Amino acid sequence: MGGDHGPAVTIPAAISFVARESGVELVLVGPVDVINAELRRLKSVGNPRLSVVNATEMVTMDDSLEVALRRKKDSSMRVAIALVRDGHANACVSAGNTAALMALSRYLLKTIPGVDRPAICTLIPNHKDRPTYMLDLGANVDCAPHHLHQFALMGSALVSAVEGKAKPSIGLLNIGEEDIKGNDLVKQTAQLLRADHEKGVLNFYGNVEGNDIFEGTTDIVVCDGFVGNVVLKASEGLGRFVKNALTTEFKRTPLNMLGAMIAGGAIKAFSRRMNPSRYNGASLLGLRGLVFKSHGGADAYGYEWAIKRAFDAARVDVLSQISSCIADLMPQADVPNNAHATAQPDASHTSLDLKAQKIA
């Protein structure tokens, strides 16, 4: 029910996904009358792999965390996450209020033992035509070194499971590659990651810079949520700027329009490669359940990609792999007394309340 478009986007995406993926069941969570009306419009009532769970309330983009947590106890977002908690679904996908999604997920699911703070991880395109996984992207504005250390562990387990890479490479985002550069947070985190690399636990490449994200220098880029969110928003803005600028210039003169026609195939391939919808669906790592967030403005095509991310994570059992990875290493970690400081979700994000594999 969340995001900018609600059922007008999430339900067509769900119908399309079950049509092409035989191993999934989707639970649509929200007011039954609203959902059934959309299913009737799309001639999909009675689909055996689409079911509906009623929820009488919705978390809006303007709702505070107090409203989402304490007042709207029958919201579609809360009911969907509870389906995962109670074992009735393998994953939840939501396009709703990011801060509320993170808070409700943490409250209902709790974190994996050894994880202090969940992190938001998403995919960013690069020159090697494969994604760079980046975290955190806004869930944790203020971090300590052991938080970034945990992000690296969770990111490594995720990429290993989803991409089939035994030891994905990890880069630590910094203002330079040299060890002497960066603030204390980055320097101390680098020491923890180097120690893991020497023990063969992680494949730590070293420090990386902003351009390395798009070069594909490493499979994973780790940073705190403040930096990650700025990078993400700047990247999205640049992508829109490039697309709009190209469109404007190709339409400027008849000669340019002819050139666009001649280069039509290359332009379509470029547009497809740079389409942000193909990278939609950020995972909330570190929870005792799979929760994925779609961009709030996503269309049905983009929302379907978010469902796919959740399905793939459930299919390869990412949760148990992250839990095992954390359990193996965390007893050796030196966790400060303030390890359980409260995370600060970024409410500026907007992001279907989906039974996967079953997805809710």
C-alpha positions in Angstrom: 0.0 0.0 0.0 3.0 2.3 0.3 5.1 4.4 -2.0 3.9 7.1 -4.4 1.5 4.8 -6.3 0.4 2.0 -4.0 -1.6 -0.9 -5.5 -1.6 0.7 -9.0 2.1 -0.3 -9.1 2.6 -3.1 -6.5 -0.2 -5.4 -7.7 0.6 -5.3 -11.5 4.3 -6.0 -10.5 3.1 -9.0 -8.3 1.0 -10.4 -11.1 3.8 -10.1 -13.6 6.3 -11.7 -11.3 4.2 -14.8 -10.5 3.6 -15.2 -14.2 7.3 -15.6 -14.9 8.5 -17.2 -11.7 6.9 -20.6 -10.9 8.5 -21.0 -7.5 6.9 -18.1 -5.7 3.7 -17.2 -3.9 2.9 -13.6 -3.1 0.7 -12.3 -0.3 -0.7 -8.9 -0.9 -1.2 -7.0 2.4 -3.7 -4.2 2.8 -7.4 -3.4 2.8 -9.1 -6.4 1.1 -11.6 -4.3 -0.8 -8.9 -2.1 -2.3 -6.7 -5.0 -3.3 -9.5 -7.1 -4.7 -10.8 -4.2 -6.8 -7.3 -3.9 -8.4 -7.1 -7.6 -9.0 -10.5 -7.6 -10.7 -9.4 -4.7 -12.9 -6.4 -6.7 -13.9 -8.5 -9.9 -14.4 -6.4 -11.7 -11.8 -8.9 -12.7 -9.1 -8.5 -16.3 -8.1 -4.9 -16.7 -9.0 -3.8 -19.6 -6.8 -0.4 -18.1 -6.1 -1.7 -14.7 -5.1 -3.5 -14.4 -1.8 -4.6 -11.4 0.3 -4.2 -10.6 3.9 -6.3 -7.8 5.3 -4.8 -4.8 7.0 -7.1 -1.9 8.0 -4.4 0.9 8.3 -1.6 2.3 6.2 1.6 4.0 7.2 1.9 7.2 5.2 5.1 9.1 4.2 4.3 11.8 6.7 3.7 9.5 9.7 6.1 9.7 12.6 7.8 6.7 14.0 5.6 7.0 17.1 2.5 6.7 14.9 3.9 3.8 12.9 5.0 1.9 16.0 2.4 2.6 18.6 -0.8 3.8 17.0 -1.1 2.0 13.6 -0.9 -1.5 14.9 -2.9 -2.9 12.0 -0.9 -1.2 9.2 -0.1 -3.1 6.0 3.6 -2.6 6.7 3.4 -4.0 10.2 1.2 -7.0 9.2 3.5 -7.9 6.3 6.6 -7.9 8.6 4.7 -9.9 11.2 4.1 -12.6 8.5 7.8 -13.0 8.2 8.3 -13.0 12.0 5.7 -15.7 12.4 7.0 -17.9 9.6 4.2 -17.4 7.2 6.4 -15.6 4.7 10.0 -15.8 3.7 10.4 -12.1 3.0 8.7 -8.8 3.0 8.9 -6.1 0.3 7.7 -2.6 1.0 7.6 0.7 -1.0 6.6 2.7 2.1 8.2 5.1 4.6 11.8 4.0 5.0 12.2 5.1 8.6 9.0 3.3 9.6 10.0 0.2 7.7 13.4 0.0 9.5 11.9 0.8 12.9 9.0 -1.8 12.6 11.4 -4.4 11.2 13.8 -3.9 14.0 11.0 -4.0 16.6 9.2 -7.0 15.3 12.1 -9.1 13.9 15.0 -8.1 16.1 18.6 -8.2 15.0 20.8 -11.3 14.4 22.9 -12.2 17.4 26.1 -10.2 17.1 24.6 -7.5 15.0 24.1 -4.1 16.6 22.5 -2.2 13.8 20.8 -3.3 10.6 22.1 -1.7 7.4 20.5 -0.8 4.1 22.3 -2.4 1.1 21.6 -1.8 -2.6 23.1 -2.4 -6.0 24.8 0.3 -8.1 25.7 -0.2 -11.8 29.4 -0.1 -12.8 31.5 -0.3 -16.0 31.9 -4.0 -15.7 28.2 -4.5 -16.3 27.7 -6.1 -13.0 26.5 -4.4 -9.8 28.5 -2.9 -7.0 26.8 -3.7 -3.6 27.0 -0.7 -1.3 26.1 -0.3 2.4 25.0 1.4 4.6 22.8 3.8 2.7 21.1 5.8 5.5 20.0 3.5 8.3 23.0 4.5 10.5 24.2 8.1 10.3 26.7 7.8 13.2 28.8 4.7 13.3 31.7 3.1 15.2 34.4 1.0 13.6 32.8 -2.3 14.7 29.5 -1.3 13.0 31.3 -0.9 9.6 33.0 -4.2 10.3 29.6 -5.9 10.8 28.4 -4.2 7.6 31.3 -5.7 5.7 30.6 -9.2 7.1 26.9 -9.0 6.2 27.6 -7.6 2.7 30.1 -10.4 2.1 27.7 -13.1 3.1 24.9 -11.5 0.9 27.1 -11.2 -2.2 28.6 -14.7 -1.7 25.1 -16.2 -1.6 23.4 -14.2 -4.3 26.2 -13.9 -6.8 27.9 -17.3 -6.0 31.3 -15.7 -5.2 33.1 -17.5 -2.4 35.1 -14.4 -1.3 33.7 -11.2 -2.8 36.1 -8.2 -2.6 35.4 -5.4 -0.1 36.4 -1.8 -0.4 36.2 0.8 2.4 35.1 4.1 1.0 37.6 6.8 1.8 38.9 10.1 0.4 42.0 8.3 -0.9 43.5 4.9 -1.3 46.5 5.5 1.0 46.3 4.1 4.6 47.2 7.5 6.1 44.1 9.2 4.6 40.6 9.4 6.1 39.2 10.0 9.5 39.6 7.9 12.6 36.4 5.9 11.8 37.8 4.7 8.5 41.3 4.1 9.8 40.1 1.9 12.7 37.7 0.1 10.5 40.5 -0.7 8.0 42.5 -2.3 10.8 39.6 -4.6 11.6 39.1 -5.6 8.0 42.8 -6.1 7.4 42.9 -8.5 10.4 40.0 -10.5 8.9 41.7 -10.5 5.5 44.9 -11.9 7.1 42.8 -14.7 8.8 41.1 -15.5 5.5 37.7 -14.5 6.7 37.2 -11.6 4.3 38.6 -10.5 1.0 39.5 -6.9 1.9 40.8 -4.9 -1.1 41.6 -1.8 0.9 40.5 1.8 0.7 38.5 2.9 -2.4 37.3 6.3 -3.6 34.0 7.4 -5.0 34.9 6.7 -8.6 35.7 3.1 -7.7 32.0 2.4 -7.1 31.2 2.9 -10.8 34.5 1.4 -12.0 33.5 -1.9 -10.2 36.9 -2.0 -8.4 35.4 -4.1 -5.7 32.2 -6.2 -5.3 31.2 -4.4 -2.1 31.7 -0.9 -0.9 31.3 -0.2 2.9 30.6 3.2 4.5 28.5 4.9 7.1 24.9 5.8 6.4 25.5 9.5 6.1 28.1 9.1 3.4 26.2 6.3 1.7 23.0 8.2 1.5 24.7 11.2 0.0 26.4 9.0 -2.6 23.2 7.3 -3.5 21.2 10.5 -3.9 23.9 12.2 -5.9 24.2 9.1 -8.2 20.4 9.1 -8.8 20.5 12.8 -9.6 23.4 12.4 -12.0 21.7 9.5 -13.8 18.5 11.6 -14.3 20.6 14.6 -15.5 22.5 12.5 -18.1 19.3 11.0 -19.4 17.5 14.3 -19.7 20.6 16.0 -21.2 20.9 13.4 -23.9 17.2 13.5 -24.7 17.3 17.3 -25.0 20.4 17.4 -27.3 19.1 14.6 -29.6 15.9 16.6 -30.1 17.6 20.0 -30.5 18.1 19.9 -34.3 17.0 17.7 -37.3 20.6 16.5 -37.7 20.7 15.5 -34.1 17.4 13.6 -34.4 18.8 11.8 -37.5 21.9 10.9 -35.4 19.6 9.5 -32.7 17.8 7.3 -35.2 21.1 6.0 -36.6 22.4 5.3 -33.0 19.0 4.0 -31.8 20.3 0.5 -30.9 23.2 1.9 -28.9 20.9 4.4 -27.2 18.4 1.7 -26.1 21.2 -0.5 -24.8 22.7 2.5 -22.8 19.2 3.4 -21.5 18.6 -0.2 -20.4 22.0 -0.4 -18.7 21.6 2.8 -16.8 17.9 2.3 -16.0 17.7 2.7 -12.2 14.7 0.4 -12.1 16.9 -2.6 -12.8 18.7 -1.9 -9.5 15.6 -1.3 -7.4 15.2 -3.2 -4.1 17.5 -2.5 -1.1 17.9 -5.2 1.6 17.7 -4.4 5.3 20.6 -6.6 6.4 21.1 -7.8 10.0 17.5 -8.6 10.9 16.2 -12.1 11.8 14.1 -12.0 8.7 14.3 -10.7 5.1 13.0 -7.2 4.4 13.5 -5.4 1.2 12.7 -1.8 0.4 11.6 -0.6 -3.0 12.0 3.0 -4.0 8.8 4.9 -3.3 8.6 6.3 -6.8 9.2 3.0 -8.6 7.0 1.9 -11.5 5.7 -1.7 -11.9 8.8 -2.7 -13.7 11.0 -1.4 -11.0 8.9 -2.8 -8.2 9.1 -6.2 -9.9 12.9 -6.0 -9.6 12.5 -5.4 -5.8 10.3 -8.6 -5.6 13.0 -10.5 -7.5 15.7 -9.4 -5.1 13.6 -10.6 -2.1 12.9 -13.9 -3.9 16.5 -14.5 -4.8 17.6 -13.8 -1.2 15.0 -16.2 0.2 15.9 -18.9 -2.4 19.6 -19.0 -1.5 18.9 -18.7 2.2 20.9 -15.5 2.7 19.6 -15.1 6.2 21.3 -18.3 7.5 24.5 -17.4 5.7 24.7 -14.0 7.3 23.9 -15.5 10.7 26.7 -18.1 10.3 29.2 -15.5 9.2 28.4 -13.2 12.1 28.4 -16.1 14.6 31.8 -17.3 13.4 33.5 -13.9 13.8 31.8 -11.8 16.3 33.1 -13.7 19.4 36.6 -12.5 18.3 35.5 -8.8 17.9 36.2 -6.1 20.4 32.8 -4.5 20.8 32.8 -1.2 22.8 30.3 -0.5 25.6 28.2 1.8 23.4 27.6 -1.0 20.9 23.9 -0.8 21.2 23.5 2.9 20.4 20.3 3.6 18.7 20.4 3.6 14.9 19.1 6.7 13.1 16.9 5.7 10.1 16.9 8.1 7.2 13.4 9.3 6.7 14.2 11.0 3.4 14.0 7.8 1.5 10.7 6.6 0.1 10.5 3.1 -0.8 5.0 -3.4 -1.6 4.0 -5.0 1.3 4.5 -8.5 -0.3 4.2 -14.7 1.3 7.6 -15.3 -0.9 8.9 -18.5 -2.2 6.6 -16.9 0.0 6.8 -13.1 0.0 4.6 -10.7 1.9 
